[in-house]
Amino acid sequence: SPFYRGHYGGRIGASEVKLEQLPTVTKAMMMDRLDDFVTDPRLKRSQLEDHLRQIGATDDLFLGEYRVMASSGSSGRKGIYVYDRAAWRALIGGALRWSRMVGIAPRLPRRQRLAQIAAPDAKHMTFRGAASMSIGLFKPIRLSATRPIEELVAELNRHQPDALTGYPSILDLLAAEQFEGRLRVSPSVISTTSEVRTEQMTARIREAWGVQPFDCLGLTETGVTAADCEHHCGLHIFEDKCIFEVVDEQGRPVKPGEPGHKVFVTNLDNLTQPFIRFEITDLVTVDDAPCPCGRTFRRITAIEGRSDDILELRRDGGGTIKVHPIQIRSALA
């Protein structure tokens, strides 16, 4: 990657690499230098953008070998992400690990009916991942989160899913439909992703369907990055697939159990578009205490939104006061 060679000031021998000393990377830096960021010189930003504009509901590959996706831009700027076949296989492996953890697995004689309510098209990772896993082991239905709630209710009533996954905001709305009797489904597995799930949302989902919902952290940079187990006491970070550094405002590591201001992630599988100490503004707390399930991965015990969602307001008498998103979210919920 020409970008990283310049960013690091030249070549670094393998024995000389010290992760904590490598300078970090932001989405803005990546997008400004995307042609040099990737390791295949055939990948040009203008052509990747054209590909994204044309892609619809198909799993089309760029140059016959690359899956190209875009982030939602929830952090203020969209990103472009490229996975070659090997990196995508590794990403799907992480997704299959998540599905086994939540209890979604092939069963005979009747295939499990799955319903996913997520991104509307193939520009987004949730869509592409589900498309790659649709190989006949299940009876899936993929619904767009942008469709009217009445249409989602009708589709779900027809499909009668055994497992229901989607954004917590949508599943919260569907829980209300279940309470009102318009939605009549009985999933045995529910899992949320991609958004902060408040305690109030969790309680409504649990009351509507009588099951404790699972949760997972999915990042376009690393795929399924963390997921909770049957004990629901935090999301196990898939540390064999990524390096997950929780740091404070100055980029210094925080102690286990202390809330961080942002995260530096390193993808261990994507060699076409290397993410090395890539800055993610998620506000997370990580604990390294043992989990009853026996898994040794550290656990994310709190996700409170993004640090760039923090409001800085003028304080009477001078200075500023920081308002954390949870202070507003809890009141509105």
C-alpha positions as CSV (number, residue, x, y, z in Angstrom):
1,S,0.0,0.0,0.0
2,P,1.7,3.2,-1.1
3,F,-0.3,5.1,1.5
4,Y,1.0,3.1,4.4
5,R,4.5,3.2,3.1
6,G,4.4,7.0,3.2
7,H,2.4,7.1,6.4
8,Y,5.1,5.0,8.2
9,G,8.0,6.9,6.6
10,G,9.3,4.0,4.5
11,R,9.6,0.2,4.8
12,I,9.3,-1.5,8.3
13,G,10.9,-4.9,8.8
14,A,8.5,-7.5,10.3
15,S,10.7,-7.8,13.5
16,E,10.5,-4.0,13.9
17,V,6.7,-3.6,14.0
18,K,5.4,-2.4,17.3
19,L,1.6,-1.9,16.9
20,E,1.2,0.8,19.6
21,Q,3.9,2.9,17.8
22,L,2.2,2.9,14.4
23,P,0.4,6.1,13.5
24,T,-3.3,5.8,13.3
25,V,-5.6,6.2,10.3
26,T,-8.9,8.0,9.9
27,K,-11.7,7.5,7.3
28,A,-10.9,11.0,5.9
29,M,-7.3,10.0,5.3
30,M,-8.4,6.7,3.6
31,M,-10.9,8.4,1.3
32,D,-8.6,11.3,0.4
33,R,-5.9,8.7,-0.7
34,L,-8.1,5.7,-1.7
35,D,-6.2,5.0,-4.9
36,D,-2.9,4.7,-2.9
37,F,-4.6,3.1,0.2
38,V,-5.5,-0.1,-1.6
39,T,-2.9,-2.7,-2.7
40,D,-4.3,-3.4,-6.2
41,P,-3.4,-0.5,-8.5
42,R,-6.4,-1.4,-10.7
43,L,-8.8,-0.2,-8.0
44,K,-9.5,3.5,-8.6
45,R,-11.9,5.6,-6.5
46,S,-13.8,7.0,-9.5
47,Q,-14.5,3.6,-10.9
48,L,-15.5,2.2,-7.5
49,E,-17.9,5.0,-7.1
50,D,-19.4,4.3,-10.6
51,H,-19.8,0.6,-9.6
52,L,-21.6,1.6,-6.4
53,R,-24.0,3.9,-8.3
54,Q,-24.9,1.1,-10.6
55,I,-25.2,-1.8,-8.2
56,G,-28.7,-2.8,-7.1
57,A,-30.0,-5.9,-5.5
58,T,-27.3,-8.2,-6.9
59,D,-24.0,-9.5,-5.6
60,D,-22.0,-8.2,-8.6
61,L,-18.2,-8.3,-8.3
62,F,-16.0,-5.5,-9.5
63,L,-13.4,-6.8,-12.0
64,G,-14.9,-10.2,-11.3
65,E,-13.2,-10.6,-8.0
66,Y,-14.0,-7.7,-5.6
67,R,-17.0,-6.9,-3.5
68,V,-17.4,-3.1,-3.1
69,M,-19.5,-1.6,-0.4
70,A,-20.2,1.8,1.2
71,S,-20.6,2.7,4.8
72,S,-23.8,4.6,5.8
73,G,-22.0,7.8,6.6
74,S,-23.4,7.8,10.1
75,S,-20.1,9.3,11.4
76,G,-20.4,12.2,9.0
77,R,-18.6,10.9,5.9
78,K,-19.2,7.9,3.7
79,G,-16.5,5.4,3.1
80,I,-15.8,2.9,0.3
81,Y,-14.7,-0.7,1.3
82,V,-13.3,-3.4,-0.9
83,Y,-13.0,-7.1,-0.1
84,D,-11.3,-9.7,-2.3
85,R,-12.5,-13.3,-2.3
86,A,-10.1,-14.5,0.4
87,A,-11.0,-11.6,2.8
88,W,-14.7,-12.1,2.1
89,R,-14.5,-15.8,2.9
90,A,-12.9,-14.9,6.2
91,L,-15.6,-12.4,6.9
92,I,-18.3,-14.9,6.2
93,G,-16.5,-17.3,8.6
94,G,-17.0,-14.6,11.3
95,A,-20.7,-14.3,10.4
96,L,-21.1,-18.1,10.7
97,R,-19.5,-18.0,14.1
98,W,-22.1,-15.4,15.1
99,S,-25.0,-17.5,13.8
100,R,-23.9,-20.5,15.7
101,M,-23.5,-18.4,18.9
102,V,-27.1,-17.2,18.7
103,G,-28.5,-20.6,17.8
104,I,-29.1,-20.2,14.1
105,A,-27.8,-23.4,12.5
106,P,-29.0,-25.8,9.7
107,R,-31.7,-28.2,11.0
108,L,-33.4,-31.2,9.5
109,P,-36.0,-32.2,8.4
110,R,-37.3,-28.6,8.2
111,R,-35.1,-25.8,7.3
112,Q,-35.1,-22.8,9.7
113,R,-37.0,-19.8,8.4
114,L,-34.9,-16.6,8.8
115,A,-36.0,-13.0,8.4
116,Q,-33.5,-10.1,8.2
117,I,-34.6,-6.5,8.2
118,A,-31.6,-4.3,7.3
119,A,-30.0,-2.4,4.5
120,P,-32.1,-1.9,1.3
121,D,-29.4,-2.8,-1.3
122,A,-26.1,-4.4,-2.1
123,K,-24.1,-1.3,-1.3
124,H,-24.2,-2.3,2.3
125,M,-22.5,-5.1,4.1
126,T,-25.5,-6.5,5.9
127,F,-27.1,-7.1,2.5
128,R,-24.0,-8.6,0.9
129,G,-23.3,-10.9,3.8
130,A,-26.8,-12.3,3.9
131,A,-26.7,-12.8,0.1
132,S,-23.4,-14.8,0.4
133,M,-24.9,-17.0,3.1
134,S,-28.1,-17.8,1.1
135,I,-27.0,-21.2,-0.2
136,G,-30.0,-23.3,0.6
137,L,-29.4,-24.2,4.2
138,F,-32.2,-22.0,5.4
139,K,-35.4,-20.4,4.1
140,P,-34.4,-16.7,4.3
141,I,-36.3,-13.5,3.6
142,R,-34.4,-10.2,3.4
143,L,-36.5,-7.0,4.0
144,S,-35.5,-3.4,3.6
145,A,-35.6,-1.3,6.8
146,T,-36.9,1.6,4.6
147,R,-40.2,-0.2,3.8
148,P,-43.4,0.9,5.5
149,I,-44.0,-0.9,8.7
150,E,-47.3,-2.3,7.4
151,E,-45.5,-4.0,4.6
152,L,-42.9,-5.5,6.9
153,V,-45.7,-6.8,9.2
154,A,-47.5,-8.5,6.2
155,E,-44.2,-10.1,4.9
156,L,-43.3,-11.4,8.4
157,N,-46.8,-12.8,9.0
158,R,-46.5,-14.7,5.7
159,H,-43.0,-16.0,6.4
160,Q,-43.4,-16.9,10.1
161,P,-39.6,-16.7,10.9
162,D,-37.9,-19.0,13.4
163,A,-35.2,-16.3,13.7
164,L,-35.5,-12.5,13.4
165,T,-32.5,-10.2,13.0
166,G,-32.3,-6.5,12.2
167,Y,-31.7,-3.0,13.5
168,P,-33.0,-2.5,17.0
169,S,-35.0,0.6,16.0
170,I,-37.0,-1.5,13.6
171,L,-37.4,-4.5,15.9
172,D,-38.6,-2.1,18.6
173,L,-41.4,-0.8,16.2
174,L,-42.3,-4.4,15.3
175,A,-42.6,-5.2,19.0
176,A,-45.3,-2.6,19.2
177,E,-47.0,-4.2,16.2
178,Q,-46.8,-7.6,18.1
179,F,-48.4,-6.0,21.2
180,E,-51.2,-4.6,19.1
181,G,-51.9,-7.9,17.5
182,R,-51.2,-6.9,13.9
183,L,-47.9,-8.8,13.9
184,R,-48.3,-12.5,14.8
185,V,-44.9,-14.3,14.8
186,S,-43.1,-16.4,17.3
187,P,-39.3,-16.4,16.6
188,S,-37.2,-18.4,19.0
189,V,-34.0,-16.3,18.2
190,I,-33.8,-12.6,17.9
191,S,-30.6,-10.6,17.3
192,T,-29.9,-6.9,16.7
193,T,-27.0,-5.1,15.1
194,S,-25.6,-1.8,13.8
195,E,-27.3,0.6,16.3
196,V,-27.3,1.2,20.0
197,R,-29.9,-0.9,21.6
198,T,-31.3,0.9,24.7
199,E,-32.5,-0.9,27.8
200,Q,-36.0,0.2,27.0
201,M,-35.8,-1.4,23.5
202,T,-34.4,-4.6,25.0
203,A,-37.3,-4.8,27.5
204,R,-39.9,-4.3,24.8
205,I,-38.4,-6.9,22.5
206,R,-38.2,-9.4,25.4
207,E,-41.8,-8.7,26.4
208,A,-43.1,-9.0,22.9
209,W,-41.6,-12.4,22.0
210,G,-40.6,-13.9,25.4
211,V,-36.9,-14.3,24.4
212,Q,-33.8,-12.4,25.4
213,P,-32.4,-10.8,22.3
214,F,-28.8,-11.2,21.2
215,D,-26.7,-8.3,19.9
216,C,-23.6,-8.0,17.7
217,L,-21.3,-5.3,16.6
218,G,-20.8,-5.2,12.9
219,L,-18.3,-2.9,11.2
220,T,-17.8,-2.4,7.5
221,E,-14.1,-2.4,8.2
222,T,-14.1,-5.8,9.9
223,G,-17.5,-7.5,9.4
224,V,-19.0,-9.2,12.5
225,T,-16.6,-7.9,15.1
226,A,-18.2,-9.0,18.4
227,A,-21.3,-10.9,19.5
228,D,-22.8,-12.0,22.8
229,C,-23.2,-15.6,23.9
230,E,-26.0,-17.4,25.6
231,H,-25.2,-15.6,28.9
232,H,-25.8,-12.1,27.5
233,C,-23.1,-10.5,29.6
234,G,-21.2,-8.6,26.9
235,L,-20.2,-9.0,23.2
236,H,-17.2,-11.3,22.7
237,I,-14.7,-9.6,20.4
238,F,-13.5,-11.8,17.6
239,E,-9.8,-11.2,18.5
240,D,-8.5,-13.9,16.0
241,K,-10.0,-11.7,13.2
242,C,-9.1,-8.2,14.4
243,I,-7.1,-6.2,16.9
244,F,-9.4,-4.0,19.0
245,E,-7.8,-1.2,20.9
246,V,-10.0,0.9,23.2
247,V,-8.4,4.3,23.9
248,D,-9.1,7.7,25.5
249,E,-9.4,11.1,23.8
250,Q,-5.6,11.3,23.4
251,G,-5.3,7.8,22.0
252,R,-4.0,6.2,25.1
253,P,-5.1,2.7,26.1
254,V,-7.8,2.6,28.8
255,K,-7.9,0.0,31.6
256,P,-10.3,-3.0,31.3
257,G,-13.7,-1.9,32.6
258,E,-13.1,1.8,31.9
259,P,-15.1,3.5,29.1
260,G,-13.1,4.6,26.1
261,H,-13.5,7.5,23.8
262,K,-12.8,5.7,20.5
263,V,-11.4,2.4,19.1
264,F,-8.5,1.6,16.8
265,V,-9.3,-1.5,14.8
266,T,-6.9,-3.6,12.7
267,N,-8.4,-6.1,10.2
268,L,-6.2,-9.3,10.1
269,D,-7.7,-10.7,6.9
270,N,-8.1,-7.8,4.4
271,L,-4.9,-7.5,2.4
272,T,-6.4,-5.5,-0.5
273,Q,-7.6,-2.6,1.7
274,P,-5.5,-2.8,4.9
275,F,-7.2,-1.4,8.0
276,I,-4.3,-0.9,10.5
277,R,-5.1,1.1,13.6
278,F,-8.2,2.5,11.8
279,E,-10.1,5.0,14.0
280,I,-13.7,4.1,14.9
281,T,-15.5,6.7,17.1
282,D,-17.6,4.1,19.0
283,L,-17.8,4.7,22.8
284,V,-17.3,1.3,24.2
285,T,-16.2,-0.4,27.5
286,V,-14.3,-3.7,27.3
287,D,-13.8,-6.2,30.1
288,D,-11.3,-9.0,30.2
289,A,-12.9,-10.9,33.1
290,P,-13.8,-14.6,32.4
291,C,-17.2,-15.3,30.9
292,P,-19.3,-18.2,32.2
293,C,-19.4,-19.7,28.6
294,G,-15.7,-20.3,28.8
295,R,-14.7,-18.3,25.7
296,T,-11.5,-16.4,26.3
297,F,-12.2,-13.4,24.0
298,R,-12.6,-10.1,25.8
299,R,-16.1,-8.7,26.0
300,I,-17.6,-5.4,25.1
301,T,-19.8,-4.6,28.1
302,A,-21.2,-1.2,26.9
303,I,-21.7,0.5,23.6
304,E,-22.9,4.1,24.1
305,G,-22.9,5.5,20.5
306,R,-20.2,7.5,18.9
307,S,-17.9,10.1,20.4
308,D,-18.6,12.5,17.5
309,D,-22.3,12.4,18.7
310,I,-21.2,14.2,21.9
311,L,-22.6,17.7,22.0
312,E,-20.4,20.5,23.2
313,L,-22.6,23.4,24.5
314,R,-21.6,26.8,25.8
315,R,-21.5,26.9,29.6
316,D,-22.9,29.9,31.5
317,G,-19.9,31.9,32.6
318,G,-17.6,30.6,29.9
319,G,-16.2,27.4,28.6
320,T,-18.1,24.3,27.3
321,I,-20.0,21.4,28.8
322,K,-20.1,18.0,27.1
323,V,-23.5,16.3,26.8
324,H,-23.1,12.5,26.3
325,P,-25.7,11.0,23.8
326,I,-27.0,8.6,26.5
327,Q,-28.2,11.6,28.5
328,I,-30.6,12.5,25.7
329,R,-31.3,9.0,24.5
330,S,-32.6,7.8,27.9
331,A,-34.9,10.8,28.3
332,L,-36.4,10.4,24.8
333,A,-36.8,6.6,25.2
